[in-house]
């Protein structure tokens, strides 16, 4: 069995930083965590990618093509769809198969086995449409599952964005949309907790255990729009409260205990390591040197 996280979230939510942090934490814990970059517009990383989609296609390829002429948003969607159409390339890369080892049809070479116990983070693009309502994200997930991956979707929201009721409801609904569309075990993360002010940190409980009624009081009283659409906001709040559909876990990349707890929670979600054989050790009693030691050993 292989394990993976699909790391998703809006642009600037801290996905690449999250991947780099988890990879570094794994290294310190003597655990190999690989990162795959699936953002064709990425320029620099804090991690060394195990696989890079830019080796297959880059955003500029879609934007500068004389026939396509895509903008940045359409280009990102096109690049992910192109990856899905050329999924053999990704599978070969994940299996460590070079071009010279590929079979004639472009698939995985005969006799090449997929590695076991891989733990991979897929750093996804910041094009949120890929996860909220388009099928590309879901198709990628199903593809990985067919390759023996056990998946968890990880959705990051910038905690600095979630500073008032209206923005909280917006972020919550985005997370809910991703959960419904991806159909995977799911973890929501409030990123960049280390950048919050003391005042904002004091509001943390409101986001971790949200009280929709209190939040709605902010939404409906702040503007004429909020007062006009009060019933709509109340319905959204009740949906979140009644079904307990969305909860957020904070992430402070400067707190190693916080990082370890979050990784453990995700490991439990995907049942990481549960298929491993139980390691046992046989302990033989110490050999006594003389008769006095024999009597002492058995009488103790």
Phi and psi in degrees as GROMACS dihedral restraints (atoms count N, CA, C in turn):
[ dihedral_restraints ]
;  ai    aj    ak    al  type     phi  dphi    fc
    3     4     5     6     1  -116.4    20    10
    4     5     6     7     1   154.0    20    10
    6     7     8     9     1  -126.9    20    10
    7     8     9    10     1   147.3    20    10
    9    10    11    12     1  -156.7    20    10
   10    11    12    13     1   152.1    20    10
   12    13    14    15     1  -115.1    20    10
   13    14    15    16     1   132.0    20    10
   15    16    17    18     1   -93.8    20    10
   16    17    18    19     1   106.3    20    10
   18    19    20    21     1   -91.6    20    10
   19    20    21    22     1   110.3    20    10
   21    22    23    24     1  -124.5    20    10
   22    23    24    25     1   166.4    20    10
   24    25    26    27     1   154.8    20    10
   25    26    27    28     1   165.1    20    10
   27    28    29    30     1   -62.2    20    10
   28    29    30    31     1   162.7    20    10
   30    31    32    33     1   -58.9    20    10
   31    32    33    34     1   134.2    20    10
   33    34    35    36     1    82.3    20    10
   34    35    36    37     1     9.0    20    10
   36    37    38    39     1   -83.1    20    10
   37    38    39    40     1    -7.2    20    10
   39    40    41    42     1    99.2    20    10
   40    41    42    43     1    27.6    20    10
   42    43    44    45     1   -65.2    20    10
   43    44    45    46     1   -49.1    20    10
   45    46    47    48     1   -65.6    20    10
   46    47    48    49     1   -38.1    20    10
   48    49    50    51     1   -64.8    20    10
   49    50    51    52     1   -39.5    20    10
   51    52    53    54     1   -59.8    20    10
   52    53    54    55     1   -47.0    20    10
   54    55    56    57     1   -62.0    20    10
   55    56    57    58     1   -44.1    20    10
   57    58    59    60     1   -63.2    20    10
   58    59    60    61     1   -39.2    20    10
   60    61    62    63     1   -65.3    20    10
   61    62    63    64     1   -45.0    20    10
   63    64    65    66     1   -66.9    20    10
   64    65    66    67     1   -38.0    20    10
   66    67    68    69     1   -65.1    20    10
   67    68    69    70     1   -42.8    20    10
   69    70    71    72     1   -65.0    20    10
   70    71    72    73     1   -41.8    20    10
   72    73    74    75     1   -62.9    20    10
   73    74    75    76     1   -41.5    20    10
   75    76    77    78     1   -62.0    20    10
   76    77    78    79     1   -40.2    20    10
   78    79    80    81     1   -63.0    20    10
   79    80    81    82     1   -43.5    20    10
   81    82    83    84     1   -65.1    20    10
   82    83    84    85     1   -26.8    20    10
   84    85    86    87     1   -96.0    20    10
   85    86    87    88     1    12.7    20    10
   87    88    89    90     1    58.0    20    10
   88    89    90    91     1    45.1    20    10
   90    91    92    93     1  -133.7    20    10
   91    92    93    94     1   130.5    20    10
   93    94    95    96     1   -86.8    20    10
   94    95    96    97     1   115.0    20    10
   96    97    98    99     1  -120.1    20    10
   97    98    99   100     1   116.3    20    10
   99   100   101   102     1   -94.7    20    10
  100   101   102   103     1   153.3    20    10
  102   103   104   105     1  -124.9    20    10
  103   104   105   106     1   130.6    20    10
  105   106   107   108     1  -109.5    20    10
  106   107   108   109     1   122.6    20    10
  108   109   110   111     1   -86.2    20    10
  109   110   111   112     1   117.6    20    10
  111   112   113   114     1  -113.3    20    10
  112   113   114   115     1    21.5    20    10
  114   115   116   117     1  -102.8    20    10
  115   116   117   118     1   104.7    20    10
  117   118   119   120     1   -71.1    20    10
  118   119   120   121     1    -8.6    20    10
  120   121   122   123     1   -99.8    20    10
  121   122   123   124     1    -0.3    20    10
  123   124   125   126     1   -64.7    20    10
  124   125   126   127     1   147.1    20    10
  126   127   128   129     1  -115.2    20    10
  127   128   129   130     1   -47.6    20    10
  129   130   131   132     1  -136.1    20    10
  130   131   132   133     1   154.5    20    10
  132   133   134   135     1  -132.1    20    10
  133   134   135   136     1   161.5    20    10
  135   136   137   138     1   -92.6    20    10
  136   137   138   139     1    -2.3    20    10
  138   139   140   141     1  -122.8    20    10
  139   140   141   142     1   163.7    20    10
  141   142   143   144     1   -95.3    20    10
  142   143   144   145     1   110.0    20    10
  144   145   146   147     1   -67.7    20    10
  145   146   147   148     1   137.0    20    10
  147   148   149   150     1   -71.1    20    10
  148   149   150   151     1   -40.5    20    10
  150   151   152   153     1  -137.6    20    10
  151   152   153   154     1   143.4    20    10
  153   154   155   156     1  -129.5    20    10
  154   155   156   157     1   118.7    20    10
  156   157   158   159     1   -59.9    20    10
  157   158   159   160     1   -22.8    20    10
  159   160   161   162     1   -67.0    20    10
  160   161   162   163     1   -16.0    20    10
  162   163   164   165     1   -73.2    20    10
  163   164   165   166     1   -19.3    20    10
  165   166   167   168     1   -99.1    20    10
  166   167   168   169     1   -49.9    20    10
  168   169   170   171     1  -155.5    20    10
  169   170   171   172     1   145.6    20    10
  171   172   173   174     1  -118.3    20    10
  172   173   174   175     1   158.7    20    10
  174   175   176   177     1   -58.9    20    10
  175   176   177   178     1   -38.6    20    10
  177   178   179   180     1   -61.2    20    10
  178   179   180   181     1   -29.8    20    10
  180   181   182   183     1   -60.7    20    10
  181   182   183   184     1   -40.7    20    10
  183   184   185   186     1   -77.9    20    10
  184   185   186   187     1   -33.3    20    10
  186   187   188   189     1   -78.3    20    10
  187   188   189   190     1   -30.6    20    10
  189   190   191   192     1   -97.1    20    10
  190   191   192   193     1    -6.3    20    10
  192   193   194   195     1   -62.8    20    10
  193   194   195   196     1   132.9    20    10
  195   196   197   198     1   -66.1    20    10
  196   197   198   199     1   -26.1    20    10
  198   199   200   201     1   -91.0    20    10
  199   200   201   202     1   -32.8    20    10
  201   202   203   204     1   -84.0    20    10
  202   203   204   205     1   -56.7    20    10
  204   205   206   207     1    53.4    20    10
  205   206   207   208     1    46.2    20    10
  207   208   209   210     1   -76.8    20    10
  208   209   210   211     1   152.7    20    10
  210   211   212   213     1   -84.2    20    10
  211   212   213   214     1  -177.8    20    10
  213   214   215   216     1   -59.3    20    10
  214   215   216   217     1   -43.5    20    10
  216   217   218   219     1   -69.3    20    10
  217   218   219   220     1   -49.5    20    10
  219   220   221   222     1   -64.5    20    10
  220   221   222   223     1   -33.6    20    10
  222   223   224   225     1   -64.7    20    10
  223   224   225   226     1   -39.3    20    10
  225   226   227   228     1   -63.9    20    10
  226   227   228   229     1   -43.5    20    10
  228   229   230   231     1   -62.5    20    10
  229   230   231   232     1   -43.7    20    10
  231   232   233   234     1   -59.9    20    10
  232   233   234   235     1   -42.2    20    10
  234   235   236   237     1   -63.9    20    10
  235   236   237   238     1   -40.3    20    10
  237   238   239   240     1   -68.3    20    10
  238   239   240   241     1   -40.0    20    10
  240   241   242   243     1   -65.5    20    10
  241   242   243   244     1   -35.4    20    10
  243   244   245   246     1   -65.4    20    10
  244   245   246   247     1   -39.0    20    10
  246   247   248   249     1   -61.4    20    10
  247   248   249   250     1   -42.2    20    10
  249   250   251   252     1   -65.6    20    10
  250   251   252   253     1   -37.0    20    10
  252   253   254   255     1   -69.1    20    10
  253   254   255   256     1   -24.3    20    10
  255   256   257   258     1  -116.4    20    10
  256   257   258   259     1    47.1    20    10
  258   259   260   261     1   -64.1    20    10
  259   260   261   262     1   -23.4    20    10
  261   262   263   264     1   -61.3    20    10
  262   263   264   265     1   -34.4    20    10
  264   265   266   267     1   -60.6    20    10
  265   266   267   268     1   -45.9    20    10
  267   268   269   270     1   -65.8    20    10
  268   269   270   271     1   -42.4    20    10
  270   271   272   273     1   -63.9    20    10
  271   272   273   274     1   -41.8    20    10
  273   274   275   276     1   -62.0    20    10
  274   275   276   277     1   -40.2    20    10
  276   277   278   279     1   -65.0    20    10
  277   278   279   280     1   -41.5    20    10
  279   280   281   282     1   -66.9    20    10
  280   281   282   283     1   -28.1    20    10
  282   283   284   285     1   -91.0    20    10
  283   284   285   286     1    -0.8    20    10
  285   286   287   288     1    70.7    20    10
  286   287   288   289     1    32.3    20    10
  288   289   290   291     1  -100.7    20    10
  289   290   291   292     1   127.4    20    10
  291   292   293   294     1   -83.3    20    10
  292   293   294   295     1   168.5    20    10
  294   295   296   297     1   -60.4    20    10
  295   296   297   298     1   -31.9    20    10
  297   298   299   300     1   -75.1    20    10
  298   299   300   301     1   -11.8    20    10
  300   301   302   303     1  -101.0    20    10
  301   302   303   304     1    -2.6    20    10
  303   304   305   306     1   -70.1    20    10
  304   305   306   307     1   152.4    20    10
  306   307   308   309     1   -81.4    20    10
  307   308   309   310     1   177.0    20    10
  309   310   311   312     1   -65.1    20    10
  310   311   312   313     1   -26.4    20    10
  312   313   314   315     1   -91.2    20    10
  313   314   315   316     1     3.7    20    10
  315   316   317   318     1    86.3    20    10
  316   317   318   319     1     5.7    20    10
  318   319   320   321     1   -89.6    20    10
  319   320   321   322     1  -168.0    20    10
  321   322   323   324     1   -71.4    20    10
  322   323   324   325     1   137.1    20    10
  324   325   326   327     1   -60.7    20    10
  325   326   327   328     1   147.8    20    10
  327   328   329   330     1   -61.4    20    10
  328   329   330   331     1   138.8    20    10
  330   331   332   333     1    84.6    20    10
  331   332   333   334     1    -5.6    20    10
  333   334   335   336     1   -88.9    20    10
  334   335   336   337     1   119.4    20    10
  336   337   338   339     1   -94.2    20    10
  337   338   339   340     1   144.2    20    10
  339   340   341   342     1   -73.2    20    10
  340   341   342   343     1   135.6    20    10
  342   343   344   345     1   -65.4    20    10
  343   344   345   346     1   151.9    20    10
  345   346   347   348     1  -100.2    20    10
  346   347   348   349     1   156.2    20    10
  348   349   350   351     1    64.4    20    10
  349   350   351   352     1    21.2    20    10
  351   352   353   354     1   -66.7    20    10
  352   353   354   355     1   143.6    20    10
  354   355   356   357     1  -127.4    20    10
  355   356   357   358     1   111.7    20    10
  357   358   359   360     1  -128.1    20    10
  358   359   360   361     1   137.6    20    10
  360   361   362   363     1  -103.7    20    10
  361   362   363   364     1   123.7    20    10
  363   364   365   366     1   -97.5    20    10
  364   365   366   367     1   108.4    20    10
  366   367   368   369     1   -82.2    20    10
  367   368   369   370     1   102.9    20    10
  369   370   371   372     1   -86.3    20    10
  370   371   372   373     1   161.5    20    10
  372   373   374   375     1   -67.1    20    10
  373   374   375   376     1   162.4    20    10
  375   376   377   378     1   -87.6    20    10
  376   377   378   379     1    19.9    20    10
  378   379   380   381     1   -86.8    20    10
  379   380   381   382     1    96.4    20    10
  381   382   383   384     1   -65.8    20    10
  382   383   384   385     1   -22.4    20    10
  384   385   386   387     1   -61.0    20    10
  385   386   387   388     1   -25.4    20    10
  387   388   389   390     1   -62.5    20    10
  388   389   390   391     1   -24.3    20    10
  390   391   392   393     1  -113.2    20    10
  391   392   393   394     1   -24.3    20    10
  393   394   395   396     1   -84.8    20    10
  394   395   396   397     1   -38.0    20    10
  396   397   398   399     1  -146.4    20    10
  397   398   399   400     1   -20.4    20    10
  399   400   401   402     1   -76.4    20    10
  400   401   402   403     1   160.3    20    10
  402   403   404   405     1   -92.9    20    10
  403   404   405   406     1    -4.4    20    10
  405   406   407   408     1   -61.6    20    10
  406   407   408   409     1   -44.2    20    10
  408   409   410   411     1   -63.0    20    10
  409   410   411   412     1   -43.1    20    10
  411   412   413   414     1   -65.3    20    10
  412   413   414   415     1   -39.0    20    10
  414   415   416   417     1   -65.0    20    10
  415   416   417   418     1   -38.9    20    10
  417   418   419   420     1   -63.3    20    10
  418   419   420   421     1   -41.5    20    10
  420   421   422   423     1   -62.3    20    10
  421   422   423   424     1   -45.5    20    10
  423   424   425   426     1   -64.7    20    10
  424   425   426   427     1   -35.1    20    10
  426   427   428   429     1   -63.7    20    10
  427   428   429   430     1   -45.9    20    10
  429   430   431   432     1   -65.6    20    10
  430   431   432   433     1   -38.1    20    10
  432   433   434   435     1   -63.3    20    10
  433   434   435   436     1   -34.9    20    10
  435   436   437   438     1   -69.5    20    10
  436   437   438   439     1   -17.3    20    10
  438   439   440   441     1   -97.3    20    10
  439   440   441   442     1    22.0    20    10
  441   442   443   444     1    74.8    20    10
  442   443   444   445     1    28.7    20    10
  444   445   446   447     1   -95.4    20    10
  445   446   447   448     1   138.1    20    10
  447   448   449   450     1  -101.2    20    10
  448   449   450   451     1   119.5    20    10
  450   451   452   453     1  -110.6    20    10
  451   452   453   454     1   153.8    20    10
  453   454   455   456     1  -138.5    20    10
  454   455   456   457     1   132.5    20    10
  456   457   458   459     1   -90.0    20    10
  457   458   459   460     1   131.0    20    10
  459   460   461   462     1  -116.7    20    10
  460   461   462   463     1   117.7    20    10
  462   463   464   465     1  -112.9    20    10
  463   464   465   466     1   119.4    20    10
  465   466   467   468     1  -100.2    20    10
  466   467   468   469     1   137.3    20    10
  468   469   470   471     1  -127.9    20    10
  469   470   471   472     1   131.8    20    10
  471   472   473   474     1   -63.8    20    10
  472   473   474   475     1   120.5    20    10
  474   475   476   477     1   -62.5    20    10
  475   476   477   478     1   -25.2    20    10
  477   478   479   480     1   -68.8    20    10
  478   479   480   481     1   -21.5    20    10
  480   481   482   483     1   -78.2    20    10
  481   482   483   484     1   -27.8    20    10
  483   484   485   486     1   -93.8    20    10
  484   485   486   487     1    56.7    20    10
  486   487   488   489     1  -105.1    20    10
  487   488   489   490     1    -2.9    20    10
  489   490   491   492     1  -147.8    20    10
  490   491   492   493     1   172.3    20    10
  492   493   494   495     1   -60.3    20    10
  493   494   495   496     1   -44.9    20    10
  495   496   497   498     1   -63.7    20    10
  496   497   498   499     1   -44.2    20    10
  498   499   500   501     1   -69.8    20    10
  499   500   501   502     1   -34.0    20    10
  501   502   503   504     1   -63.5    20    10
  502   503   504   505     1   -45.5    20    10
  504   505   506   507     1   -62.6    20    10
  505   506   507   508     1   -38.8    20    10
  507   508   509   510     1   -63.3    20    10
  508   509   510   511     1   -47.5    20    10
  510   511   512   513     1   -64.9    20    10
  511   512   513   514     1   -36.9    20    10
  513   514   515   516     1   -65.4    20    10
  514   515   516   517     1   -43.1    20    10
  516   517   518   519     1   -67.0    20    10
  517   518   519   520     1   -35.0    20    10
  519   520   521   522     1   -63.4    20    10
  520   521   522   523     1   -43.7    20    10
  522   523   524   525     1   -63.2    20    10
  523   524   525   526     1   -41.1    20    10
  525   526   527   528     1   -63.8    20    10
  526   527   528   529     1   -39.5    20    10
  528   529   530   531     1   -63.0    20    10
  529   530   531   532     1   -40.7    20    10
  531   532   533   534     1   -65.4    20    10
  532   533   534   535     1   -43.5    20    10
  534   535   536   537     1   -58.3    20    10
  535   536   537   538     1   -44.3    20    10
  537   538   539   540     1   -69.9    20    10
  538   539   540   541     1   -41.3    20    10
  540   541   542   543     1   -73.5    20    10
  541   542   543   544     1   -38.6    20    10
  543   544   545   546     1   -79.8    20    10
  544   545   546   547     1   -30.0    20    10
  546   547   548   549     1    56.3    20    10
  547   548   549   550     1    49.2    20    10
  549   550   551   552     1  -132.1    20    10
  550   551   552   553     1   159.9    20    10
  552   553   554   555     1   -53.8    20    10
  553   554   555   556     1   138.8    20    10
  555   556   557   558     1  -138.0    20    10
  556   557   558   559     1   140.8    20    10
  558   559   560   561     1  -132.3    20    10
  559   560   561   562     1   128.0    20    10
  561   562   563   564     1  -100.4    20    10
  562   563   564   565     1   135.3    20    10
  564   565   566   567     1  -125.6    20    10
  565   566   567   568     1   133.8    20    10
  567   568   569   570     1   -91.5    20    10
  568   569   570   571     1   105.0    20    10
  570   571   572   573     1   -87.0    20    10
  571   572   573   574     1   170.1    20    10
  573   574   575   576     1    60.9    20    10
  574   575   576   577     1    33.3    20    10
  576   577   578   579     1   -62.0    20    10
  577   578   579   580     1   -26.7    20    10
  579   580   581   582     1   -69.9    20    10
  580   581   582   583     1   -13.4    20    10
  582   583   584   585     1   -98.1    20    10
  583   584   585   586     1    -3.9    20    10
  585   586   587   588     1   -74.7    20    10
  586   587   588   589     1   147.6    20    10
  588   589   590   591     1   -74.6    20    10
  589   590   591   592     1   166.9    20    10
  591   592   593   594     1   -60.8    20    10
  592   593   594   595     1   -38.2    20    10
  594   595   596   597     1   -63.8    20    10
  595   596   597   598     1   -44.2    20    10
  597   598   599   600     1   -67.6    20    10
  598   599   600   601     1   -36.1    20    10
  600   601   602   603     1   -64.1    20    10
  601   602   603   604     1   -28.8    20    10
  603   604   605   606     1   -66.9    20    10
  604   605   606   607     1   -18.4    20    10
  606   607   608   609     1   -93.0    20    10
  607   608   609   610     1     7.8    20    10
  609   610   611   612     1   -58.9    20    10
  610   611   612   613     1   -42.4    20    10
  612   613   614   615     1   -58.9    20    10
  613   614   615   616     1   -31.0    20    10
  615   616   617   618     1   -65.7    20    10
  616   617   618   619     1   -27.2    20    10
  618   619   620   621     1   -92.0    20    10
  619   620   621   622     1   -32.2    20    10
  621   622   623   624     1   -78.8    20    10
  622   623   624   625     1   -37.1    20    10
  624   625   626   627     1  -125.4    20    10
  625   626   627   628     1    73.8    20    10
  627   628   629   630     1   -65.3    20    10
  628   629   630   631     1   140.3    20    10
  630   631   632   633     1  -107.3    20    10
  631   632   633   634     1    96.2    20    10
  633   634   635   636     1   -56.6    20    10
  634   635   636   637     1   -34.3    20    10
  636   637   638   639     1   -65.3    20    10
  637   638   639   640     1   -42.0    20    10
  639   640   641   642     1   -65.9    20    10
  640   641   642   643     1   -40.5    20    10
  642   643   644   645     1   -66.3    20    10
  643   644   645   646     1   -37.4    20    10
  645   646   647   648     1   -66.2    20    10
  646   647   648   649     1   -30.2    20    10
  648   649   650   651     1   -60.9    20    10
  649   650   651   652     1   -36.5    20    10
  651   652   653   654     1   -70.2    20    10
  652   653   654   655     1   -44.4    20    10
  654   655   656   657     1   -63.9    20    10
  655   656   657   658     1   -46.7    20    10
  657   658   659   660     1   -81.0    20    10
  658   659   660   661     1   -11.6    20    10
  660   661   662   663     1  -107.2    20    10
  661   662   663   664     1    -8.4    20    10
  663   664   665   666     1   -81.8    20    10
  664   665   666   667     1   -25.5    20    10
  666   667   668   669     1  -151.2    20    10
  667   668   669   670     1   164.7    20    10
  669   670   671   672     1   -66.8    20    10
  670   671   672   673     1   -32.4    20    10
  672   673   674   675     1   -62.1    20    10
  673   674   675   676     1   -45.2    20    10
  675   676   677   678     1   -62.7    20    10
  676   677   678   679     1   -39.9    20    10
  678   679   680   681     1   -68.8    20    10
  679   680   681   682     1   -35.8    20    10
  681   682   683   684     1   -68.1    20    10
  682   683   684   685     1   -39.3    20    10
  684   685   686   687     1  -106.0    20    10
  685   686   687   688     1    35.3    20    10
  687   688   689   690     1   -58.7    20    10
  688   689   690   691     1   -44.0    20    10
  690   691   692   693     1   -63.5    20    10
  691   692   693   694     1   -38.6    20    10
  693   694   695   696     1   -63.6    20    10
  694   695   696   697     1   -45.2    20    10
  696   697   698   699     1   -63.8    20    10
  697   698   699   700     1   -39.1    20    10
  699   700   701   702     1   -64.1    20    10
  700   701   702   703     1   -38.9    20    10
  702   703   704   705     1   -64.2    20    10
  703   704   705   706     1   -42.3    20    10
  705   706   707   708     1   -62.7    20    10
  706   707   708   709     1   -44.5    20    10
  708   709   710   711     1   -61.5    20    10
  709   710   711   712     1   -42.3    20    10
  711   712   713   714     1   -66.7    20    10
  712   713   714   715     1   -35.3    20    10
  714   715   716   717     1   -60.6    20    10
  715   716   717   718     1   -44.4    20    10
  717   718   719   720     1   -66.4    20    10
  718   719   720   721     1   -42.0    20    10
  720   721   722   723     1   -73.3    20    10
  721   722   723   724     1   -46.9    20    10
  723   724   725   726     1   -67.3    20    10
  724   725   726   727     1   -35.1    20    10
  726   727   728   729     1  -104.3    20    10
  727   728   729   730     1    -4.4    20    10
  729   730   731   732     1    47.7    20    10
  730   731   732   733     1    48.7    20    10
  732   733   734   735     1   -80.6    20    10
  733   734   735   736     1   -31.1    20    10
  735   736   737   738     1  -126.8    20    10
  736   737   738   739     1   127.0    20    10
  738   739   740   741     1  -134.6    20    10
  739   740   741   742     1   148.7    20    10
  741   742   743   744     1  -115.2    20    10
  742   743   744   745     1   144.0    20    10
  744   745   746   747     1  -112.8    20    10
  745   746   747   748     1   129.2    20    10
  747   748   749   750     1   -75.9    20    10
  748   749   750   751     1   151.1    20    10
  750   751   752   753     1  -134.1    20    10
  751   752   753   754     1   117.8    20    10
  753   754   755   756     1  -114.7    20    10
  754   755   756   757     1   110.1    20    10
  756   757   758   759     1   -69.9    20    10
  757   758   759   760     1    -8.5    20    10
  759   760   761   762     1   -94.6    20    10
  760   761   762   763     1     0.0    20    10
  762   763   764   765     1  -112.7    20    10
  763   764   765   766     1   101.8    20    10
  765   766   767   768     1   -63.2    20    10
  766   767   768   769     1   -34.9    20    10
  768   769   770   771     1   -65.9    20    10
  769   770   771   772     1   -39.6    20    10
  771   772   773   774     1   -62.3    20    10
  772   773   774   775     1   -43.5    20    10
  774   775   776   777     1   -63.9    20    10
  775   776   777   778     1   -44.5    20    10
  777   778   779   780     1   -63.3    20    10
  778   779   780   781     1   -41.7    20    10
  780   781   782   783     1   -64.3    20    10
  781   782   783   784     1   -41.3    20    10
  783   784   785   786     1   -65.4    20    10
  784   785   786   787     1   -44.4    20    10
  786   787   788   789     1   -64.0    20    10
  787   788   789   790     1   -38.8    20    10
  789   790   791   792     1   -63.1    20    10
  790   791   792   793     1   -40.2    20    10
  792   793   794   795     1   -63.1    20    10
  793   794   795   796     1   -43.7    20    10
  795   796   797   798     1   -67.6    20    10
  796   797   798   799     1   -39.0    20    10
  798   799   800   801     1   -58.6    20    10
  799   800   801   802     1   -40.4    20    10
  801   802   803   804     1   -66.5    20    10
  802   803   804   805     1   -36.2    20    10
  804   805   806   807     1   -62.8    20    10
  805   806   807   808     1   -43.2    20    10
  807   808   809   810     1   -95.0    20    10
  808   809   810   811     1     4.8    20    10
  810   811   812   813     1    58.5    20    10
  811   812   813   814     1    43.4    20    10
  813   814   815   816     1   -64.6    20    10
  814   815   816   817     1   129.0    20    10
  816   817   818   819     1    83.5    20    10
  817   818   819   820     1    -4.2    20    10
  819   820   821   822     1   -73.3    20    10
  820   821   822   823     1   -18.2    20    10
  822   823   824   825     1   -87.2    20    10
  823   824   825   826     1    -7.4    20    10
  825   826   827   828     1   -70.6    20    10
  826   827   828   829     1   149.9    20    10
  828   829   830   831     1   -69.8    20    10
  829   830   831   832     1   142.7    20    10
  831   832   833   834     1   -71.5    20    10
  832   833   834   835     1   128.9    20    10
  834   835   836   837     1   -88.3    20    10
  835   836   837   838     1   127.8    20    10
  837   838   839   840     1  -121.7    20    10
  838   839   840   841     1   151.7    20    10
  840   841   842   843     1  -131.6    20    10
  841   842   843   844     1   131.2    20    10
  843   844   845   846     1   -90.4    20    10
  844   845   846   847     1   127.7    20    10
  846   847   848   849     1  -110.2    20    10
  847   848   849   850     1   119.3    20    10
  849   850   851   852     1   -88.8    20    10
  850   851   852   853     1   142.0    20    10
  852   853   854   855     1   -63.9    20    10
  853   854   855   856     1   147.5    20    10
  855   856   857   858     1   -62.3    20    10
  856   857   858   859     1   144.0    20    10
  858   859   860   861     1   -82.0    20    10
  859   860   861   862     1   118.8    20    10
  861   862   863   864     1   -67.4    20    10
  862   863   864   865     1   148.3    20    10
  864   865   866   867     1   -85.6    20    10
  865   866   867   868     1   -30.1    20    10
  867   868   869   870     1  -147.2    20    10
  868   869   870   871     1  -178.8    20    10
  870   871   872   873     1   -63.3    20    10
  871   872   873   874     1   -37.4    20    10
  873   874   875   876     1   -61.7    20    10
  874   875   876   877     1   -38.7    20    10
  876   877   878   879     1   -68.3    20    10
  877   878   879   880     1   -33.4    20    10
  879   880   881   882     1   -62.9    20    10
  880   881   882   883     1   -49.6    20    10
  882   883   884   885     1   -60.6    20    10
  883   884   885   886     1   -42.4    20    10
  885   886   887   888     1   -64.2    20    10
  886   887   888   889     1   -42.9    20    10
  888   889   890   891     1   -61.3    20    10
  889   890   891   892     1   -47.3    20    10
  891   892   893   894     1   -79.4    20    10
  892   893   894   895     1   -27.7    20    10
  894   895   896   897     1   -75.3    20    10
  895   896   897   898     1   -29.6    20    10
